[in-house]
């Protein structure tokens, strides 16, 4: 997964980035290098890996990883679509999803650019920025289509007019404040849209960044966030970024004890990763051997051949079949030999849809 982190200045965006990646990037209030894009990795916790390691005794455990990109926001022309452009826009268009950090903490020493704390206003402002960005892309493409129509042949003309109609329909929806992810498209239209990588088509995880004083109300705040903005392709979460950044620097035992005292709940990293998997419709299958035990995240309902390609392109090309054992069955059996003896090791073909937690050995010939 590649997730772009966005948010208005002084929202605590870099603090959230640091807590997720256990990094120490500078915040936007310090100037200088902070205008540069920051990239960090987070390992996806999966207790099933250790369980399989106990069975297979591998040389190493390889967890799935998520790349977070902290994208600075330029506040000039706030609410007028000038916050993202050039390299920053290119980075966001390549992301699988967006994580929008929204300020809900009060700190008089760190002034809000709007002069007051209003997270729901800020969400609307950022949504406008994303919408304006998509509208700009649409207008540029429409202008090129109009130019191309002047000398187009009959077959080319039909295709261009069809695309023009799609663009006009999308634009009308955006002007009515309907994000592209909430608009309806045919399979062919959806395929065409993938070439554009529109920002309002991407799933969004809204992270309300609260202060420590608001921790007791985090559940109610999360429910309100979901009520207002939750829906298809949008999930809300409440996190205390400052607390999480501090805890990220401690070992697991110390962090757990301190979290219990503070009422911090589920660790932010685990929570955000869990919700990101849910948002993107991902599951993980495992490959297990004496060499390593490894998790492979894939979209839900991915076929066995495509899943094999995650491991190696040669395995996808020469796919014969997959030896599959469900996670619970493997735990119960304790070994591949026992799984085979009990008849829970299955041979699956190209049409098999990989399930979450499947332990798979791909058979192939190149």
Residue pairs with C-beta under 8 A, 6 or more apart in sequence:
1 66
1 67
1 96
1 97
1 276
1 280
1 282
1 297
2 66
2 67
2 69
2 94
2 95
2 96
3 66
3 67
3 68
3 69
3 95
3 96
3 97
3 98
3 99
3 205
3 276
4 69
4 71
4 91
4 92
4 95
4 97
4 98
4 99
5 13
5 16
5 17
5 68
5 69
5 70
5 71
5 98
5 99
5 101
6 13
6 71
6 73
6 84
6 92
6 98
6 99
6 100
6 101
6 126
7 13
7 73
7 100
7 101
7 102
7 103
7 126
8 73
8 75
8 78
8 103
8 113
8 122
8 125
8 126
9 28
9 73
9 75
9 113
10 28
10 29
10 103
10 110
10 111
10 112
10 113
11 101
11 102
11 103
11 122
11 209
12 27
12 101
12 103
12 105
12 209
12 241
12 242
13 28
13 70
13 73
13 101
14 25
14 26
14 27
14 28
14 34
14 38
14 70
15 27
15 209
15 241
15 242
15 244
15 245
16 99
16 101
16 207
16 209
16 239
16 241
16 244
16 245
16 268
17 23
17 25
17 38
17 40
17 68
17 70
18 24
18 25
18 245
18 248
19 239
19 241
19 244
19 245
19 247
19 248
19 268
19 269
20 40
20 42
20 68
20 268
20 269
20 272
21 40
21 41
21 42
21 68
22 42
22 248
22 249
23 38
23 40
25 34
25 38
25 40
25 70
26 32
26 33
26 34
27 34
28 34
28 72
29 110
34 72
35 72
36 72
37 69
37 70
37 71
37 72
37 87
37 88
37 91
38 69
38 70
39 67
39 68
39 69
39 70
40 67
40 68
40 70
41 65
41 66
41 67
41 68
42 65
42 66
42 68
42 269
42 273
43 63
43 64
43 65
44 63
44 64
44 65
44 66
44 273
44 277
44 284
44 295
44 297
45 63
45 269
45 270
45 273
46 63
46 64
46 284
46 295
48 286
48 295
48 327
48 357
49 61
49 63
49 286
49 293
49 294
49 295
50 61
51 331
52 286
52 288
52 293
52 330
52 359
53 61
53 293
55 288
55 330
55 331
55 334
55 335
56 288
56 289
56 290
56 293
57 290
58 288
58 289
58 290
58 291
58 292
58 293
59 290
59 291
59 292
60 291
60 292
60 293
61 292
61 293
61 294
62 292
62 293
62 294
62 295
63 295
64 284
64 295
64 296
64 297
66 273
66 276
68 99
69 91
69 95
71 84
71 88
71 91
71 92
72 88
73 83
73 84
74 82
74 83
74 84
74 85
74 88
75 83
75 113
76 82
76 83
77 83
78 113
78 125
79 125
79 128
79 129
80 132
81 128
81 129
81 131
81 132
81 133
81 135
81 136
83 129
84 92
84 129
84 133
84 199
89 133
92 98
92 199
93 197
93 198
93 199
94 197
95 202
96 202
96 203
96 280
97 202
97 203
97 204
97 205
97 276
97 279
97 280
98 130
98 199
98 202
98 203
98 204
98 205
99 204
99 205
99 207
99 272
99 276
100 123
100 126
100 204
100 205
100 206
100 207
101 207
101 209
101 241
102 119
102 122
102 123
102 126
102 206
102 207
102 208
102 209
103 112
103 117
103 119
103 122
103 209
104 117
104 119
104 208
104 209
104 210
104 211
104 214
104 221
104 238
105 117
105 209
105 210
105 211
105 214
105 240
105 241
105 242
106 117
106 211
107 211
114 121
114 122
119 208
120 228
123 206
123 229
127 177
127 179
127 200
130 179
130 199
130 200
131 174
131 177
131 179
131 200
133 199
134 170
134 174
134 180
134 198
134 199
134 200
134 201
135 171
135 174
135 175
137 196
137 198
138 167
138 170
138 171
138 174
139 171
141 163
141 167
141 196
142 164
142 167
142 168
142 171
145 160
145 163
145 164
145 167
146 164
148 156
148 160
149 157
149 160
149 161
149 164
152 160
163 192
166 189
166 192
169 183
170 180
170 183
170 198
173 180
173 182
173 183
174 180
174 200
179 200
179 201
179 233
180 193
180 198
180 200
180 201
181 200
181 201
181 202
181 203
181 232
181 233
181 234
182 231
182 232
182 233
185 193
193 201
202 233
203 233
203 234
203 235
203 279
203 280
204 233
204 234
204 235
204 279
205 234
205 235
205 236
205 237
205 272
205 275
205 276
205 279
206 225
206 229
206 234
206 235
206 236
206 237
207 236
207 237
207 238
207 239
207 272
208 221
208 222
208 225
208 236
208 237
208 238
208 239
209 239
209 240
209 241
210 218
210 221
210 238
210 239
210 240
211 240
211 242
212 240
212 242
212 243
212 262
214 221
214 240
215 240
215 243
215 262
215 263
215 264
215 265
216 263
218 238
218 240
218 265
219 238
221 238
222 236
222 237
222 238
225 236
225 237
225 238
226 235
226 236
229 236
230 236
233 279
235 275
235 278
235 279
237 271
237 272
237 275
239 268
239 271
239 272
240 264
240 268
241 268
243 262
243 264
244 264
244 267
244 268
244 269
247 255
247 258
247 259
247 264
247 267
248 255
248 269
250 258
255 267
258 264
259 265
259 267
265 271
276 282
277 283
277 297
280 299
281 299
281 300
282 297
282 298
282 299
282 300
283 297
283 298
283 299
283 300
283 354
283 355
283 356
283 357
284 295
284 296
284 297
284 298
284 356
284 357
285 295
285 296
285 298
285 307
285 354
285 355
285 356
285 357
285 358
285 359
285 360
286 293
286 294
286 295
286 296
286 327
286 357
286 358
286 359
286 360
287 293
287 294
287 296
287 311
287 359
287 360
287 361
288 294
288 359
296 307
296 310
296 311
298 306
298 307
298 310
298 354
300 356
301 353
302 353
302 354
303 350
303 351
303 352
303 353
303 354
304 319
304 321
304 322
304 348
304 349
304 350
304 351
304 352
304 353
304 354
304 360
304 362
305 316
305 319
305 350
306 316
307 322
307 354
307 360
308 315
308 316
308 319
308 322
308 362
308 364
309 315
309 316
311 362
314 364
314 366
315 362
315 364
317 364
317 366
318 364
318 365
318 366
319 350
319 362
319 363
319 364
320 363
320 364
320 365
321 347
321 348
321 349
321 363
322 347
322 348
322 349
322 352
322 360
322 361
322 362
322 363
323 345
323 346
323 347
323 348
323 360
323 361
323 362
323 363
324 345
324 346
324 347
324 348
324 352
324 358
324 359
324 360
325 333
325 336
325 339
325 344
325 345
325 346
325 358
325 359
326 344
326 355
326 357
326 358
326 359
327 357
327 358
327 359
328 357
329 339
329 342
329 344
330 339
330 359
333 339
333 342
333 344
336 345
339 345
354 360
